[in-house]
Amino acid sequence: RIHRVLEKLGEEYRIFNDIYVPKQDGQLTQVDHMVVSKYGVFVIETKNYSGWIFGSEKQKNWTQTIYKKKTRFYNPILQNNTHIKALQYFLDMGMTMHSIIVFSDAATLKFKEPLEKAVVIQNKDLRKTITQFTQYTIPAYQLTYIEQRLQTLVPATRKQKGALKDKHLQHLKQNVQPLKKSSPQQEWNSR
């Protein structure tokens, strides 16, 4: 769904989907979607969750509530911040990147205080959120460099992509403690 929305942005936007970015420690972090344009770099974390979503920027975990069932999951703003740091390291640029967290339209976002470090929206608001940026912030030479560097992260074959995914999941299994009241599958999907 998100990919289809992003494809409608137009030719001046370059889209990268499901890429694995090396972190400073040599491990990989998986970025759901990136949009690169002269208007900025947008790093998008998607959450296909329904129900009520509660959390704040500083909380380590957020909560999904469906009727009386509550499930905790890692704060996607913190998660996307890890992606952004890895991208800044990989690109060797300290440039500002826009952090966007996209929940399913079936989710109801319940935040008590405004969010400053990321935009948290539903699918239906993604295109509008990106296209509201209309000032050129990235010069053409820098845009070319960014696109060329990111292109090196796109695997040439499904086999290569599978190997990257396996490496990433192996790291998660070794280093991430599952949250109470959430299934292992939910935990892996949230990283």
Secondary structure by P-SEA (a helix, b strand, c coil): caaaaaaaccccbbbbcbbbbbccccbbbbbccccccccbbbbbbbbccccbbbbcccccbbbbbcccbbbbbccaaaaaaaaaaaaaaaaccccbbbbbbbccccbbbbbccccccbbbbcccaaaaaaaccccccccaaaaaaaaaaaaaaccccaaaaaaaaaaaaaaaaacccccccccaaaaaaac
